[in-house]
Amino acid sequence: MLGRIHSLESFGTVDGPGVRFVVFVQGCPMRCAYCHNPDTWEMNAGTPMEPSYIIEQYERNISFYKGGGITVTGGEPLMQVDFLVELFTLAKEKGIHTCIDTSGIAYKTTSNPEWLAKLDKLMTLTDLVMLDIKHIDPEKHKELTSQPNEGILAFAKYLDEKNVDMWIRHVVVPGITDDETFLYQLGYFIGQLKNLKALDVLPYHTMGENKYEKLGMEYKLKGVPPMDKGKLLDKKAAILDGIRKRRAELAE
């Protein structure tokens, strides 16, 4: 089974616990306005790689990955479930911690039963899912990503049912995802998830803008300033308020 791979990173420090070997897969149906990897969007591009080759690359620097492991990101990893099953099967045979960084966009409750069975298998091999929820509001999510969020929210519940550890990630973009009403609603939604292990609230930055220029692509958020990191704690507090409210209701 060959995967379509955009690139490999030997020493990732923001892609899960510990130092990680990071696999960037090729192909993504999302069109997030702030995506800093638009060169991973094309489905049929990338370099074909075998799972065994990736494990070999990991083992070259295995001493650095104590407390870490392999993270597959993208692009959208769940567009290549067969490849992930084979890769993570090899990883678990060697005791390697496995993580998927995903938008969840590939998941639909109406998906082909064969694909859902493969996803079930993948989840038995996955130690952690880092789920990026771009916006809790359906219409604003479409404006931001060109895709609906119903399947993404359903995927979060699916992970909870499968008891897979989950980190929620949310990028705060000034004027777009920083409204505290929506942040509270996001917290209220994820407050029901028993497998929630961490919440990463990330500040929007403009470092990807130059890449768009080099690729000859329009950067939709041109002129939007970076998120003031000093305000980030207040934004995270709004999400945490929602989490606490939902959990308090569930405890009654």
N, C-alpha and C positions, 0 to 999 in steps of 0.2 A: 504494500500500500504506500503510494507516494503522496506526500503533502505538497501543497503549493506554498512555498515559503518566501516571504519578502526578505527577511534578514534574521540573524542571530546576534544576541548580545550576551557576552560572557559574564558580566558583573552588574546585574540589575539590583538596585537597592530600594526601589519604590514599587516593586511588583509582587508584593507578598512578604511573608516573614523571612528575615535573614537575607543573605546574599543569594540572588537567583540567577539561573541560566534562563534567558528569556528568548522565546521563539515567537517571532512576529509572522503570523500567517498572512497570506495574500487573499484578498476578496472580502468585501463588506457591502451590504445593501443600504446601510445607514449613510446619510450625507450630513453629518453634524456640522453646523456652521463653524464651530471652533476646532474641528478635527485637525490635529497637527501631523497626521499621517495620511494625507489624501492620496499618496502614491500607493497605498495598500487597498484602495477601493476596487480596482479592476479585478474581476473574478478569475480571468484566464491568464493572468500574468504570474510572475514569481518563478522561483527556482524549484524544480522537483527535488524532493529529498526523502529518503527513507527514514523511518523512525529509528532504526539501528544506528544510522549515521549521526543523528542528533544525540542519542545516548552516548556515543563515542566522544562527541565534542564535549558533552557535559563531564565525562570522566577524565578528560585531560586536566581539568582544574578542580577535581572533586574535593580536594582539601579545603578549598575556599568556601564550599557550600554547606558547611556544618551549620545546622539550624535553618538552612535555606532549602533550595530544591529547584524544580523546573516550573516556570510559568509560561503558558501559551496565551498570547494576546494577538493583536492584529492591527488592522483587519478584524474579521469576526471569526473566532475559532470554531463556533458551533456550525459554521457552514461546511466544516470538514470533520464530521463526527467519526467516520470510519478511521481516518488517520489518527485522530486523538485516542480512540480506543486502543489502537495498536501501540501508539507511543506510550500511553500511560500503563498499558499492560507490562511493557518492558520496564518502565520506571518502577512500578510497584514490585516487580521481581527483584529489583536491586535496592529496594527500601528507600526510594527517592520520593520526597514530598512533592505532590502534584497540585498545581493551581491553574485555574482558567480565569482570565480577565475578559469578561464578555459584556455586551450590551443586552444579551438575551433576545435579540430581535429575531433569531431563527426559530424560536419556540412559538408554537400555536397549539391550542388544545385540539384543533382539527387536523393536526399534522398526520402524515402517513403513519399508520400503526407500526410499520417496520422501522421507520426513523425513530419513533418514540421508544421502541424497544432498544435500539442502539443507544439512545440517550440514557435510558435507564442503566444500561451496562456501563456507560461512561461514568455515570455518577457513583457507581460502586468503586471506581478507580480514582476518584477525585477527592482530594483532601480539603480543598478550599475553592470556592467560587467568589471572585471579586466582580460584583454586579454593578455596572454603571447605570444609574437611573438619571436620565438627562433632564426630564421635567415630569412632574406628577400630573399636570393638566393635559388632557388628551389633545386639545387643539394647539396649545403652545408647543407641545412635544412635536407635533407635525410641522409646525413652522420652523422649529429649530433643527429637526433631523430629517424631514421629508418622510417620516415613517410614523405609524401609530404606536401607542405605548401599551395597548391592551395585552398583547402577548408577553411583553416584558414584565408587566406586573403579575401576570399569570405564572410566568417562569419563576419569579420570586417565591410565590406560594408553592410551586412544584418543588423547589429546592428545600423548602421547609418540610414538606411532606416526606421527602427523601432523606431528611436529616443530614443534609450536607452543610458544613460550616460556610457561612456567608459574610463577606465584607461588602457593605454598601458604599459606593463612591458617588459623589455628586459634585459637579463643577459649578461654582458660583460665578456667574457672568453679570457684570453691572447692567441693570436695566432689562435683563432677560430671564435670569434664574435666581435673582436675589430678593424677590418679593417674599416677605416673611409669612404671608398668608399661605402661599404655596409651599414654602419650606415647612411650615407647621403641618400641612396636609401630607407632605412626604413623610414626615416623622410619624404621623398618625397611621399611615399605611404600614410602614416597616415595623411599627411597634407591635404588630401582631405576630411577627416572625420569631419563633423560638430559637432558631439557629443563627440569629444575628450575633456576630462576634465582634464586629468593629464598624465604625462609621468614619469614612474619610471625606471631609469637606475640603475641596481643593479650590484654590484661587485661579480664576481665568488669567492666562498670560497671552502675550502676543508673539511669542517666539516662533510660532508656526507661519507667521505672515510672510516671511522671506521665502519659505518653501513654495508657497502658492505663486509668488512672483516668478521664481525660477521655473516652475512647471507651466507657466502661462495661464494660470487659473485665477478666477475672481475670488477674492477673500471677502466673504459676505459680512464679516464683522469689522471691516476696515473702519478705523476711527473709534471703536469701542475701547476704552482704556482698560489696562489690567486691573484686576480686583484689588482693592486696598486690603492688604493682609491684616491691617489693624481692625477691620470691621468683620473679619471672618469669624471670630468667636461669637459675635452677636448672631450671625447667620446660623452657625452651628447650634446655638442655644435655642433658636426657633424650632429646629428639627428635633432636638432633644425634648423640648416641651411637648411636641406631638407624640413622641415615643412614650413619654411618661403618662400622658393622658390616656393613650390606648391601653397601655399595660395596666393602669389603674382600673379601667373599665372591665378588662378581662379578668381581673382579680376579684371583682365584686361577686 
